[in-house]
């Protein structure tokens, strides 16, 4: 009996620890969900976050990113007539329309145009199937180990799917692209396209942009098989969190609840490395004291022991050294991932050492005695 009680007690401890780490005390409607801190990728909440399932039009995060990375964003061309013949949501493309890749990305990320996703795929890769290969290659680079792309639009297809966690790290990567970050944050965008082009306005399906001033994107999705899918990001007090829900009947509220939970746990820690010194060769001083920039690092529940640092200095610093000169850097890591870099600077100047005997004045002194 005592043995059983001990096992039950241990189980309670384990469950309590899991709740504290992943925030399972937060109730969500989603079948799969995750909340991460964008810089470190650390999980603040998880529910079936590595379960493979369809993700509908949140797929277009990858499609838009690849399109934006392909370059020549404002070069005009005629859309592929066959590519735009696709069911579902649309940006309104018709045969013969003249567009740009930038416009197609707006069409993907705001009204969630399946026509724009297919048109972009053909424009970038030459065909939808070749674009899918690019999508999967890029996913591998990002570390999306449980994802397989088949369609650029996110329409249901055999084998097309991802996980909440993979979609979160994809979003963290996509938000590093300034064009992507700008487009997905807009409630509406004015564009000119068509044949001949004319002005029109596209509206974002992401209601969170109007529900919270902290929301900075990202993408909605829905199919009968996937259910309601939502990927969003918020920025508050210098901290960016990313939330993903898959098959979530109450997705807007799921996200708002998870963000309040997340921001109650994450804060910025200011770190610096004053008091260091570096040896100097060939100067009127053998060493200089160093100081660093401040770095702001997001930490969870006040935990700072996870921060690792690496001091990077050249093996030899030669004089002269000017006061305030950058001579190295401090690299900060969490879980092996570089989070921040701070410069290391000399707090004083060092002049080159001059051997007086080898100067003209020294020669004269030696000559006359």
SERO-4910 file (N, C-alpha, C, O; in steps of 0.05 Angstrom, whole numbers):
BEGIN
 pado doro    nc1    nc2    nc3   cac1   cac2   cac3    cc1    cc2    cc3    oc1    oc2    oc3
  Unk    A     17    -24      0      0      0      0     17     25      0     12     44    -15
  Unk    A     39     25     17     57     47     18     70     51     -9     75     74    -18
  Unk    A     77     28    -23     90     30    -49     71     43    -69     80     60    -85
  Unk    A     46     36    -69     26     47    -87     23     77    -82     22     93   -101
  Unk    A     22     84    -57     19    113    -49     43    129    -59     40    151    -69
  Unk    A     66    117    -57     91    131    -66     90    135    -96     98    156   -106
  Unk    A     81    115   -111     79    117   -140     59    139   -148     64    155   -165
  Unk    A     36    139   -134     16    159   -140     26    187   -134     21    206   -149
  Unk    A     41    189   -112     52    215   -104     72    225   -126     72    248   -133
  Unk    A     89    206   -135    108    213   -156     94    222   -181    103    240   -195
  Unk    A     72    208   -188     57    215   -212     45    242   -210     45    258   -229
  Unk    A     35    249   -186     24    276   -182     45    297   -186     41    318   -197
  Unk    A     69    291   -175     92    310   -178     99    314   -207    102    337   -216
  Unk    A    100    292   -223    107    294   -251     86    310   -266     93    327   -283
  Unk    A     60    305   -260     38    319   -274     39    349   -267     34    366   -284
  Unk    A     45    355   -242     47    383   -233     69    397   -248     66    420   -256
  Unk    A     92    383   -251    115    395   -265    108    400   -294    115    421   -305
  Unk    A     94    381   -307     86    384   -335     68    408   -338     71    423   -357
  Unk    A     49    411   -320     31    434   -321     46    460   -318     39    479   -332
  Unk    A     66    460   -301     81    485   -297     97    492   -321     99    516   -329
  Unk    A    109    472   -335    126    477   -357    110    484   -382    116    504   -396
  Unk    A     90    468   -389     75    472   -413     49    487   -411     35    491   -431
  Unk    A     42    494   -387     18    511   -384     -8    496   -390    -27    507   -400
  Unk    A     -9    470   -384    -33    454   -391    -57    462   -374    -79    452   -378
  Unk    A    -53    480   -354    -76    489   -338    -93    507   -355   -116    513   -346
  Unk    A    -84    518   -377   -100    535   -395   -117    517   -412   -107    498   -425
  Unk    A   -143    523   -413   -161    507   -429   -165    519   -456   -170    543   -459
  Unk    A   -162    502   -477   -166    512   -505   -184    492   -520   -185    469   -513
  Unk    A   -197    502   -540   -215    486   -556   -200    470   -577   -211    450   -588
  Unk    A   -175    477   -583   -160    466   -605   -152    436   -600   -147    428   -577
  Unk    A   -152    421   -621   -142    394   -620   -111    394   -616   -100    378   -601
  Unk    A    -98    413   -629    -69    417   -626    -63    446   -622    -75    463   -635
  Unk    A    -45    452   -604    -39    480   -599    -10    483   -588      0    464   -575
  Unk    A      2    506   -593     28    512   -582     31    542   -579     21    557   -595
  Unk    A     46    550   -559     54    578   -555     83    578   -550     93    565   -532
  Unk    A     98    593   -567    127    595   -563    137    623   -561    123    642   -570
  Unk    A    160    627   -548    173    653   -549    190    653   -574    206    634   -579
  Unk    A    187    674   -591    197    673   -618    228    672   -620    239    659   -637
  Unk    A    241    687   -602    271    688   -604    284    662   -597    302    653   -611
  Unk    A    275    650   -575    288    625   -566    274    600   -577    287    579   -578
  Unk    A    249    602   -585    234    579   -594    225    562   -571    215    539   -575
  Unk    A    227    571   -546    219    555   -523    189    554   -521    175    573   -526
  Unk    A    179    531   -512    150    526   -511    139    536   -484    149    529   -463
  Unk    A    118    552   -486    105    562   -462     79    547   -456     70    545   -434
  Unk    A     68    535   -477     44    519   -475     44    499   -498     51    505   -520
  Unk    A     35    475   -492     33    455   -513     11    435   -508      6    426   -485
  Unk    A     -4    430   -529    -25    409   -528    -24    394   -555    -31    405   -576
  Unk    A    -15    370   -554    -12    354   -579      4    370   -600     -3    369   -624
  Unk    A     24    385   -591     37    404   -609     54    391   -630     62    404   -650
  Unk    A     60    365   -627     76    351   -648     59    330   -662     70    311   -674
  Unk    A     33    333   -661     15    314   -674     10    324   -703      2    346   -708
  Unk    A     16    306   -722     13    312   -751    -16    314   -759    -32    296   -754
  Unk    A    -24    337   -771    -51    340   -780    -52    362   -802    -33    377   -805
  Unk    A    -74    363   -817    -76    384   -838    -76    411   -825    -86    415   -803
  Unk    A    -65    431   -840    -63    458   -829    -75    480   -847    -72    503   -843
  Unk    A    -90    470   -868   -106    488   -885    -88    511   -896    -65    507   -903
  Unk    A   -100    535   -897    -86    557   -911    -63    570   -894    -50    588   -904
  Unk    A    -59    560   -870    -34    569   -856    -10    560   -872     12    570   -868
  Unk    A    -14    541   -890      7    532   -909     19    556   -924     42    556   -930
  Unk    A      2    576   -929     11    599   -945     33    615   -932     45    633   -945
  Unk    A     38    611   -906     61    623   -893     86    615   -908    103    632   -914
  Unk    A     89    589   -913    112    579   -928    112    589   -957    132    597   -967
  Unk    A     89    588   -970     87    596   -998     94    625  -1001    109    632  -1019
  Unk    A     84    642   -983     91    671   -985    120    676   -979    133    692   -993
  Unk    A    131    662   -960    159    666   -953    177    659   -977    195    674   -983
  Unk    A    172    636   -989    188    628  -1013    185    648  -1035    205    655  -1049
  Unk    A    161    658  -1040    156    677  -1061    172    703  -1055    185    714  -1073
  Unk    A    172    712  -1030    186    736  -1023    216    733  -1025    231    751  -1032
  Unk    A    225    709  -1019    254    703  -1020    264    700  -1048    289    700  -1053
  Unk    A    246    697  -1068    254    691  -1095    264    716  -1110    276    714  -1131
  Unk    A    258    740  -1099    267    765  -1111    250    775  -1134    229    763  -1141
  Unk    A    258    798  -1145    243    812  -1167    213    815  -1160    195    809  -1176
  Unk    A    208    825  -1136    181    825  -1125    162    844  -1140    138    841  -1139
  Unk    A    173    865  -1153    156    885  -1166    157    883  -1196    148    901  -1210
  Unk    A    168    862  -1206    169    857  -1235    141    847  -1244    131    828  -1232
  Unk    A    130    859  -1264    103    852  -1273    103    828  -1293    121    826  -1309
  Unk    A     83    811  -1290     81    788  -1308     52    779  -1310     35    788  -1293
  Unk    A     45    763  -1329     18    753  -1332     15    726  -1317     32    709  -1319
  Unk    A     -6    724  -1301    -10    699  -1285    -14    675  -1304    -25    678  -1326
  Unk    A     -6    652  -1294    -11    627  -1308    -40    621  -1308    -53    619  -1287
  Unk    A    -52    617  -1332    -81    614  -1334    -91    589  -1320   -113    590  -1309
  Unk    A    -76    568  -1321    -85    543  -1309    -82    543  -1279    -99    532  -1264
  Unk    A    -61    556  -1269    -55    556  -1240    -78    569  -1225    -84    561  -1202
  Unk    A    -90    590  -1236   -111    605  -1221   -138    591  -1221   -157    601  -1208
  Unk    A   -141    569  -1236   -166    555  -1236   -167    535  -1212   -161    512  -1215
  Unk    A   -174    546  -1189   -173    531  -1164   -197    539  -1147   -205    562  -1148
  Unk    A   -207    520  -1132   -230    526  -1115   -222    541  -1090   -199    545  -1084
  Unk    A   -243    551  -1076   -238    563  -1050   -233    593  -1052   -240    606  -1071
  Unk    A   -221    603  -1030   -217    632  -1027   -199    643  -1050   -183    628  -1061
  Unk    A   -203    668  -1056   -190    680  -1080   -183    709  -1075   -196    723  -1060
  Unk    A   -162    718  -1089   -157    747  -1090   -169    760  -1114   -166    784  -1119
  Unk    A   -183    744  -1130   -197    755  -1153   -182    754  -1179   -188    771  -1197
  Unk    A   -163    736  -1183   -148    735  -1207   -165    722  -1230   -180    704  -1225
  Unk    A   -161    733  -1254   -174    722  -1278   -153    719  -1299   -131    731  -1298
  Unk    A   -158    703  -1319   -139    698  -1341   -130    724  -1354   -146    742  -1360
  Unk    A   -104    726  -1358    -93    750  -1370    -85    772  -1351    -73    792  -1359
  Unk    A    -91    769  -1325    -84    790  -1306    -54    794  -1304    -38    775  -1304
  Unk    A    -46    819  -1302    -18    827  -1297    -15    832  -1268    -29    848  -1256
  Unk    A      5    819  -1256     10    821  -1227     39    823  -1221     56    824  -1239
  Unk    A     46    825  -1196     74    823  -1186     74    802  -1164     53    794  -1153
  Unk    A     98    792  -1158    100    772  -1136     92    785  -1110     79    771  -1093
  Unk    A     98    810  -1106     90    824  -1081     60    824  -1079     49    819  -1057
  Unk    A     46    829  -1101     16    829  -1100      6    802  -1094    -14    799  -1079
  Unk    A     18    781  -1105      9    753  -1099     13    746  -1070     -4    732  -1058
  Unk    A     35    756  -1058     39    751  -1029     17    765  -1012      8    754   -992
  Unk    A     10    789  -1020    -12    802  -1007    -38    787  -1010    -54    784   -991
  Unk    A    -42    776  -1034    -66    760  -1039    -67    734  -1023    -88    724  -1016
  Unk    A    -43    723  -1017    -41    699  -1001    -47    705   -972    -62    690   -958
  Unk    A    -34    726   -961    -33    730   -932    -57    746   -922    -63    744   -898
  Unk    A    -71    760   -939    -95    775   -930   -121    760   -936   -133    749   -917
  Unk    A   -131    759   -961   -155    745   -966   -151    715   -969   -171    700   -974
  Unk    A   -127    705   -966   -120    677   -968   -127    665   -995   -139    644   -997
  Unk    A   -118    679  -1016   -124    670  -1043   -110    644  -1051    -86    643  -1051
  Unk    A   -126    624  -1057   -115    599  -1068   -104    605  -1096    -84    593  -1105
  Unk    A   -117    623  -1111   -108    630  -1138    -80    643  -1136    -63    638  -1153
  Unk    A    -76    660  -1117    -50    674  -1114    -28    654  -1106     -6    657  -1115
  Unk    A    -35    635  -1089    -15    615  -1081     -6    598  -1105     18    594  -1109
  Unk    A    -25    589  -1121    -18    573  -1144     -3    590  -1165     17    580  -1177
  Unk    A    -11    615  -1169      2    632  -1188     31    638  -1179     49    638  -1196
  Unk    A     35    642  -1154     62    646  -1143     79    622  -1146    103    624  -1153
  Unk    A     68    598  -1142     83    574  -1144     94    570  -1172    117    563  -1176
  Unk    A     77    575  -1192     86    572  -1220    106    594  -1227    126    589  -1241
  Unk    A    102    618  -1217    120    640  -1223    148    635  -1211    168    642  -1223
  Unk    A    149    623  -1188    174    619  -1174    188    593  -1183    212    594  -1188
  Unk    A    174    571  -1186    186    545  -1191    180    534  -1218    193    514  -1226
  Unk    A    161    545  -1233    154    534  -1259    131    516  -1259    118    512  -1279
  Unk    A    126    503  -1236    103    485  -1233     96    482  -1204    112    488  -1186
  Unk    A     71    474  -1198     63    470  -1171     78    447  -1158     85    449  -1134
  Unk    A     83    426  -1172     98    403  -1161    127    411  -1154    137    403  -1133
  Unk    A    140    426  -1171    167    434  -1165    168    454  -1142    187    454  -1126
  Unk    A    147    470  -1139    145    489  -1117    142    473  -1091    153    481  -1070
  Unk    A    127    451  -1091    124    434  -1067    151    423  -1058    156    421  -1034
  Unk    A    168    416  -1078    195    407  -1071    210    429  -1056    224    424  -1036
  Unk    A    208    454  -1066    221    476  -1053    210    481  -1025    225    487  -1007
  Unk    A    184    477  -1022    172    481   -996    183    461   -976    190    468   -953
  Unk    A    186    436   -984    196    415   -966    226    418   -961    235    413   -939
  Unk    A    241    428   -980    269    433   -976    273    456   -955    290    454   -938
  Unk    A    257    477   -958    259    499   -940    250    491   -912    262    499   -892
  Unk    A    230    474   -910    221    463   -884    243    448   -870    246    450   -846
  Unk    A    258    433   -885    280    418   -874    301    437   -863    313    432   -842
  Unk    A    307    458   -878    327    478   -869    318    490   -842    335    495   -825
  Unk    A    293    496   -839    282    509   -815    282    490   -792    283    499   -769
  Unk    A    281    464   -797    279    444   -775    251    434   -771    245    424   -749
  Unk    A    234    436   -791    207    426   -789    207    396   -795    202    388   -818
  Unk    A    212    381   -775    217    352   -779    192    336   -783    193    313   -791
  Unk    A    169    347   -776    144    332   -778    124    345   -798    100    346   -792
  Unk    A    134    355   -820    118    370   -839    122    359   -867    144    351   -875
  Unk    A    100    358   -882    103    351   -911     83    368   -927     59    367   -922
  Unk    A     94    383   -946     77    400   -963     71    387   -989     88    375  -1002
  Unk    A     46    389   -998     38    379  -1024     26    402  -1041     32    403  -1065
  Unk    A     10    419  -1029     -2    441  -1043      8    468  -1032     12    471  -1008
  Unk    A     11    488  -1050     19    515  -1040     -3    530  -1027      1    549  -1011
  Unk    A    -28    522  -1032    -51    536  -1021    -60    526   -994    -71    540   -978
  Unk    A    -54    500   -988    -64    488   -964    -89    472   -967   -100    461   -948
  Unk    A   -100    471   -992   -123    454   -996   -116    425   -989    -93    417   -994
  Unk    A   -135    411   -979   -130    383   -970   -119    366   -992   -128    367  -1015
  Unk    A    -98    351   -986    -86    332  -1005    -73    310   -989    -65    314   -966
  Unk    A    -71    287  -1001    -60    263   -987    -31    269   -979    -14    277   -995
  Unk    A    -26    266   -953      1    270   -942      8    299   -935     30    304   -925
  Unk    A    -10    318   -941     -4    346   -935    -11    352   -906    -34    349   -898
  Unk    A      9    360   -890      3    365   -862     28    375   -847     50    374   -858
  Unk    A     24    383   -823     45    393   -806     37    389   -777     18    375   -771
  Unk    A     51    402   -759     45    402   -731     43    431   -721     54    450   -734
  Unk    A     31    435   -699     29    462   -688     57    473   -682     63    496   -687
  Unk    A     75    456   -672    102    465   -665    117    473   -691    130    494   -692
  Unk    A    116    456   -711    130    462   -736    120    488   -749    135    504   -759
  Unk    A     93    493   -748     83    518   -759     91    542   -743     94    564   -753
  Unk    A     96    538   -717    106    560   -700    134    568   -707    141    591   -710
  Unk    A    152    548   -711    180    555   -718    182    565   -747    199    581   -753
  Unk    A    164    556   -764    162    568   -791    155    597   -789    168    614   -803
  Unk    A    136    604   -773    128    632   -770    150    649   -758    154    672   -766
  Unk    A    165    638   -739    187    653   -728    208    660   -749    219    681   -750
  Unk    A    212    641   -768    230    645   -790    219    666   -809    233    684   -818
  Unk    A    193    663   -816    181    681   -835    180    710   -826    184    728   -841
  Unk    A    176    714   -800    175    741   -789    202    755   -790    203    780   -786
  Unk    A    223    741   -795    249    754   -798    251    768   -825    268    786   -829
  Unk    A    233    761   -844    232    774   -870    215    799   -867    191    798   -862
  Unk    A    227    823   -872    212    848   -867    187    851   -885    167    861   -875
  Unk    A    188    841   -910    165    843   -927    142    825   -916    119    833   -916
  Unk    A    149    801   -908    129    783   -896    117    796   -871     92    797   -869
  Unk    A    134    806   -853    124    817   -828    106    841   -833     85    844   -819
  Unk    A    112    857   -853     95    880   -859     68    871   -870     47    880   -861
  Unk    A     69    854   -890     44    846   -904     24    833   -885      1    840   -884
  Unk    A     34    813   -869     16    798   -852      5    814   -829    -14    806   -816
  Unk    A     17    838   -824      7    854   -802    -14    874   -810    -25    888   -793
  Unk    A    -20    876   -836    -39    896   -846    -68    886   -846    -73    864   -855
  Unk    A    -86    902   -836   -114    895   -837   -125    897   -865   -144    882   -872
  Unk    A   -114    914   -881   -121    916   -910    -98    928   -925    -82    942   -913
  Unk    A    -97    924   -951    -76    934   -968    -88    942   -995   -105    928  -1006
  Unk    A    -80    965  -1005    -88    974  -1032    -69    965  -1053    -44    968  -1049
  Unk    A    -79    953  -1074    -62    942  -1095    -74    950  -1122    -97    958  -1125
  Unk    A    -56    948  -1143    -65    951  -1170    -57    927  -1186    -33    922  -1189
  Unk    A    -76    912  -1197    -70    890  -1214    -93    885  -1232   -115    895  -1227
  Unk    A    -89    869  -1253   -111    863  -1272   -101    866  -1300    -77    867  -1305
  Unk    A   -120    869  -1319   -112    873  -1347   -134    889  -1361   -154    878  -1371
  Unk    A   -131    916  -1361   -108    931  -1350   -110    933  -1320   -131    930  -1308
  Unk    A    -87    937  -1306    -88    939  -1277   -105    962  -1267   -107    983  -1280
  Unk    A   -120    957  -1245   -135    978  -1233   -134    975  -1203   -128    954  -1192
  Unk    A   -139    997  -1188   -136    997  -1159   -159    981  -1146   -182    983  -1154
  Unk    A   -151    966  -1126   -170    951  -1109   -159    947  -1081   -135    952  -1077
  Unk    A   -175    939  -1063   -167    936  -1035   -172    908  -1026   -194    897  -1030
  Unk    A   -151    896  -1013   -154    869  -1002   -156    871   -972   -143    888   -959
  Unk    A   -172    853   -960   -177    854   -931   -167    829   -918   -170    807   -929
  Unk    A   -156    832   -894   -145    809   -879   -166    793   -865   -184    805   -852
  Unk    A   -165    767   -867   -183    750   -853   -176    746   -823   -192    733   -808
  Unk    A   -153    756   -815   -144    752   -787   -157    773   -769   -147    796   -767
  Unk    A   -178    766   -755   -193    784   -737   -176    793   -713   -183    813   -700
  Unk    A   -156    777   -706   -140    784   -682   -126    811   -685   -120    825   -666
  Unk    A   -121    820   -710   -109    845   -715   -125    868   -705   -115    889   -696
  Unk    A   -152    865   -705   -170    886   -695   -178    881   -666   -189    898   -653
  Unk    A   -173    856   -656   -181    849   -629   -159    856   -608   -165    860   -585
  Unk    A   -134    859   -618   -112    865   -599    -92    883   -613    -83    877   -635
  Unk    A    -85    905   -601    -65    923   -613    -37    911   -613    -20    921   -626
  Unk    A    -33    890   -597     -7    876   -597     -3    857   -620     19    848   -625
  Unk    A    -25    850   -633    -23    829   -654     -8    840   -679    -13    862   -688
  Unk    A     10    824   -689     26    832   -712     23    812   -736     40    812   -754
  Unk    A      3    795   -735     -2    776   -757    -13    750   -744    -17    750   -720
  Unk    A    -17    727   -759     -2    722   -784    -21    710   -805    -22    721   -827
  Unk    A    -36    688   -800    -51    674   -821    -72    656   -810    -69    642   -790
  Unk    A    -95    658   -823   -118    640   -817   -119    616   -837   -104    616   -857
  Unk    A   -136    597   -831   -140    575   -849   -164    558   -842   -172    557   -818
  Unk    A   -177    547   -862   -199    529   -857   -204    511   -881   -204    520   -904
  Unk    A   -207    485   -876   -219    466   -894   -236    447   -878   -235    447   -853
  Unk    A   -253    432   -891   -271    414   -877   -254    393   -861   -262    386   -839
  Unk    A   -232    384   -872   -216    364   -859   -199    376   -836   -197    364   -815
  Unk    A   -188    400   -841   -170    412   -821   -185    426   -799   -174    429   -777
  Unk    A   -209    436   -805   -223    452   -785   -211    480   -785   -196    488   -803
  Unk    A   -218    496   -765   -208    523   -763   -179    522   -753   -172    511   -732
  Unk    A   -161    535   -768   -133    536   -762   -124    565   -760   -133    582   -776
  Unk    A   -107    571   -741    -98    599   -738    -70    600   -728    -62    586   -709
  Unk    A    -53    616   -741    -26    622   -732    -25    652   -728    -32    668   -745
  Unk    A    -17    660   -704    -16    689   -698     10    695   -683     24    678   -673
  Unk    A     16    721   -682     40    731   -667     33    756   -653     18    773   -664
  Unk    A     43    760   -630     39    785   -615     66    795   -605     84    780   -598
  Unk    A     68    822   -603     92    835   -593     84    853   -570     67    871   -574
  Unk    A     95    849   -547     89    865   -524    114    869   -507    127    849   -500
  Unk    A    120    894   -500    143    900   -483    169    887   -493    185    878   -478
  Unk    A    172    887   -520    197    877   -531    198    847   -534    219    836   -542
  Unk    A    176    833   -528    176    804   -529    155    795   -550    132    804   -550
  Unk    A    164    777   -568    145    767   -589    138    738   -582    156    721   -579
  Unk    A    113    732   -581    103    705   -577     88    697   -602     76    713   -616
  Unk    A     89    671   -608     75    659   -631     57    637   -622     65    620   -606
  Unk    A     32    638   -631     12    618   -623      1    604   -648     -4    617   -668
  Unk    A     -2    578   -645    -14    562   -667    -36    544   -656    -31    530   -636
  Unk    A    -59    545   -668    -80    526   -661    -90    512   -687    -94    525   -707
  Unk    A    -93    486   -685   -103    470   -708   -129    456   -699   -130    443   -678
  Unk    A   -149    458   -716   -176    448   -710   -186    459   -684   -189    444   -664
  Unk    A   -191    485   -684   -199    499   -659   -225    514   -665   -225    535   -677
  Unk    A   -247    504   -655   -273    517   -659   -274    546   -648   -288    563   -658
  Unk    A   -259    550   -626   -260    577   -613   -232    589   -614   -220    597   -594
  Unk    A   -221    591   -639   -192    598   -642   -186    626   -632   -165    630   -620
  Unk    A   -203    646   -638   -196    673   -629   -192    674   -599   -172    686   -590
  Unk    A   -210    663   -584   -208    664   -555   -186    646   -545   -173    652   -525
  Unk    A   -181    623   -559   -158    606   -551   -133    623   -552   -117    622   -533
  Unk    A   -129    638   -573   -104    653   -575   -102    675   -555    -81    679   -543
  Unk    A   -124    689   -550   -123    711   -530   -117    700   -502   -101    712   -487
  Unk    A   -129    677   -495   -123    665   -469    -94    656   -467    -81    660   -447
  Unk    A    -84    644   -488    -56    634   -488    -36    657   -486    -16    655   -473
  Unk    A    -42    679   -500    -23    702   -498    -23    714   -470     -1    721   -460
  Unk    A    -46    716   -457    -45    726   -430    -30    708   -411    -15    717   -394
  Unk    A    -33    682   -416    -17    662   -400     13    666   -406     29    666   -388
  Unk    A     20    668   -432     48    670   -439     61    695   -429     84    693   -418
  Unk    A     48    717   -432     61    742   -423     62    744   -392     77    761   -382
  Unk    A     47    728   -379     50    728   -349     75    712   -341     83    714   -318
  Unk    A     87    698   -360    110    681   -353    136    691   -365    158    683   -355
  Unk    A    136    707   -385    160    715   -399    168    743   -393    150    761   -393
  Unk    A    193    748   -388    203    775   -384    231    778   -396    243    758   -403
  Unk    A    240    803   -399    266    808   -410    287    811   -388    282    825   -368
  Unk    A    309    798   -391    331    799   -372    354    815   -385    363    808   -407
  Unk    A    363    836   -372    385    852   -382    411    840   -373    415    836   -349
  Unk    A    429    833   -391    455    821   -384    477    838   -397    473    849   -419
  Unk    A    500    839   -384    524    851   -395    548    838   -383    546    823   -364
  Unk    A    571    845   -393    596    831   -384    617    852   -378    639    852   -391
  Unk    A    613    869   -359    633    889   -351    654    875   -334    649    854   -322
  Unk    A    678    888   -333    699    877   -315    717    858   -328    735    847   -315
  Unk    A    713    852   -354    732    834   -368    757    850   -376    757    874   -376
  Unk    A    778    835   -383    803    848   -392    815    832   -415    809    808   -418
  Unk    A    831    845   -431    844    832   -453    873    841   -454    880    864   -449
  Unk    A    891    822   -461    919    828   -463    925    844   -488    913    839   -509
  Unk    A    944    862   -487    952    878   -510    982    875   -514    997    875   -495
  Unk    A    990    873   -539   1018    870   -546   1028    895   -561   1014    906   -578
  Unk    A   1052    904   -553   1064    926   -567   1055    953   -560   1057    972   -575
  Unk    A   1044    956   -536   1033    982   -527   1044    991   -501   1060    977   -488
  Unk    A   1036   1015   -493   1045   1026   -467   1029   1015   -444   1033   1024   -421
  Unk    A   1012    996   -449    998    981   -428    996    952   -437    993    946   -461
  Unk    A    997    934   -418    997    905   -424    969    894   -427    965    872   -437
  Unk    A    949    909   -418    921    899   -418    902    923   -418    909    945   -411
  Unk    A    877    917   -427    856    938   -425    832    925   -413    826    901   -417
  Unk    A    817    941   -397    792    932   -387    771    934   -409    772    952   -426
  Unk    A    751    916   -408    730    916   -429    703    920   -417    698    914   -394
  Unk    A    685    930   -433    657    932   -425    640    924   -449    649    924   -472
  Unk    A    615    916   -444    598    906   -466    572    922   -468    564    936   -449
  Unk    A    559    919   -491    532    929   -494    514    913   -475    520    890   -468
  Unk    A    491    925   -468    470    909   -455    455    892   -476    451    900   -498
  Unk    A    448    868   -468    432    850   -484    406    844   -469    406    839   -445
  Unk    A    384    844   -484    358    838   -472    350    810   -480    346    804   -504
  Unk    A    348    792   -461    343    763   -467    317    755   -454    314    758   -430
  Unk    A    299    743   -470    274    734   -458    278    709   -441    290    689   -450
  Unk    A    268    710   -416    270    687   -398    242    679   -388    225    696   -386
  Unk    A    239    654   -382    213    644   -373    213    640   -343    231    629   -331
  Unk    A    192    651   -330    189    648   -301    214    658   -286    220    647   -264
  Unk    A    227    678   -296    250    689   -283    275    672   -283    295    679   -271
  Unk    A    275    650   -297    297    631   -298    320    643   -315    316    647   -339
  Unk    A    343    647   -303    366    658   -317    389    638   -320    408    642   -335
  Unk    A    387    615   -306    409    596   -307    411    583   -334    431    570   -340
  Unk    A    390    585   -351    391    573   -378    409    589   -397    415    578   -418
  Unk    A    416    613   -390    431    630   -408    461    622   -407    473    622   -385
  Unk    A    472    615   -430    500    609   -432    514    631   -448    501    644   -465
  Unk    A    539    636   -442    553    658   -456    580    648   -467    592    629   -455
  Unk    A    589    660   -488    615    654   -500    629    680   -506    618    697   -521
  Unk    A    653    684   -495    669    708   -499    686    703   -524    701    684   -525
  Unk    A    684    721   -544    699    718   -568    718    741   -571    710    764   -575
  Unk    A    744    735   -569    765    756   -571    787    745   -589    793    721   -589
  Unk    A    801    762   -604    824    752   -620    846    743   -601    848    752   -579
  Unk    A    862    724   -610    883    713   -592    903    735   -584    914    733   -562
  Unk    A    908    754   -602    927    776   -595    914    802   -604    904    805   -627
  Unk    A    915    822   -586    906    849   -593    931    866   -594    946    869   -575
  Unk    A    936    879   -617    960    895   -621    953    924   -618    932    934   -626
  Unk    A    972    939   -605    969    968   -603    974    980   -631    989    969   -646
  Unk    A    961   1003   -637    946   1019   -618    917   1010   -616    906    997   -634
  Unk    A    905   1016   -592    877   1011   -587    864   1037   -578    874   1050   -560
  Unk    A    843   1044   -591    829   1069   -583    808   1064   -562    796   1042   -561
  Unk    A    803   1084   -546    782   1082   -526    755   1078   -540    748   1093   -558
  Unk    A    739   1058   -531    714   1053   -543    715   1035   -568    694   1030   -580
  Unk    A    739   1026   -575    742   1008   -599    730    981   -593    735    969   -572
  Unk    A    715    971   -613    704    943   -610    726    923   -615    738    923   -637
  Unk    A    732    906   -596    753    887   -599    743    858   -598    759    839   -603
  Unk    A    718    854   -592    707    826   -591    677    827   -587    665    848   -591
  Unk    A    666    805   -578    637    803   -573    631    782   -553    647    764   -547
  Unk    A    607    784   -542    596    764   -524    572    752   -538    554    766   -546
  Unk    A    572    725   -540    549    711   -553    534    697   -531    545    683   -514
  Unk    A    507    701   -531    490    689   -511    473    666   -524    463    670   -546
  Unk    A    470    644   -510    456    620   -520    436    610   -500    440    612   -476
  Unk    A    414    599   -511    395    584   -495    390    558   -510    382    559   -533
  Unk    A    394    535   -497    390    509   -510    406    507   -535    397    494   -555
  Unk    A    430    518   -535    448    516   -558    442    535   -581    456    535   -601
  Unk    A    421    551   -578    413    570   -599    422    598   -592    417    607   -569
  Unk    A    436    611   -610    446    638   -605    422    657   -603    406    659   -622
  Unk    A    420    672   -581    398    689   -576    405    719   -580    389    734   -589
  Unk    A    429    726   -572    438    754   -574    468    756   -576    482    737   -568
  Unk    A    477    778   -587    506    784   -589    510    812   -579    496    831   -588
  Unk    A    530    816   -562    537    842   -552    566    848   -559    583    830   -557
  Unk    A    572    873   -567    600    880   -572    616    884   -547    605    891   -526
  Unk    A    642    878   -548    661    883   -526    679    906   -535    690    906   -557
  Unk    A    682    926   -517    696    950   -524    718    956   -504    716    949   -480
  Unk    A    739    969   -514    761    977   -496    753   1002   -480    742   1021   -491
  Unk    A    758   1001   -454    751   1023   -437    773   1045   -436    769   1065   -423
  Unk    A    795   1040   -450    817   1059   -450    833   1056   -475    831   1036   -489
  Unk    A    849   1076   -481    866   1075   -504    893   1065   -497    903   1068   -475
  Unk    A    906   1052   -516    934   1042   -513    950   1051   -537    944   1046   -560
  Unk    A    971   1066   -531    989   1076   -552   1011   1055   -558   1019   1040   -540
  Unk    A   1021   1055   -582   1043   1037   -589   1067   1043   -572   1074   1066   -567
  Unk    A   1081   1022   -564   1106   1026   -549   1128   1034   -568   1131   1022   -590
  Unk    A   1143   1054   -561   1165   1064   -578   1192   1060   -565   1196   1069   -542
  Unk    A   1209   1045   -578   1236   1041   -568   1253   1066   -575   1261   1070   -598
  Unk    A   1258   1082   -554   1271   1108   -559   1299   1105   -571   1307   1122   -586
  Unk    A   1313   1083   -565   1340   1079   -575   1340   1076   -606   1360   1081   -619
  Unk    A   1316   1068   -617   1315   1063   -646   1304   1088   -661   1301   1087   -685
  Unk    A   1298   1109   -647   1288   1134   -659   1312   1152   -665   1334   1148   -656
  Unk    A   1307   1173   -681   1328   1193   -688   1338   1207   -663   1362   1212   -660
  Unk    A   1319   1214   -645   1326   1227   -620   1344   1209   -604   1364   1218   -593
  Unk    A   1337   1184   -603   1353   1165   -588   1381   1162   -600   1400   1159   -585
  Unk    A   1383   1163   -627   1409   1161   -640   1426   1185   -633   1450   1182   -628
  Unk    A   1414   1209   -633   1429   1233   -626   1439   1232   -597   1462   1239   -591
  Unk    A   1422   1222   -579   1430   1220   -551   1454   1200   -549   1473   1205   -534
  Unk    A   1453   1179   -564   1475   1160   -563   1500   1171   -574   1522   1165   -565
  Unk    A   1497   1188   -595   1521   1199   -609   1536   1219   -592   1560   1220   -591
  Unk    A   1520   1236   -578   1532   1258   -562   1532   1252   -532   1539   1269   -516
  Unk    A   1525   1229   -526   1528   1221   -501   1517   1221   -476   1528   1210   -458
***
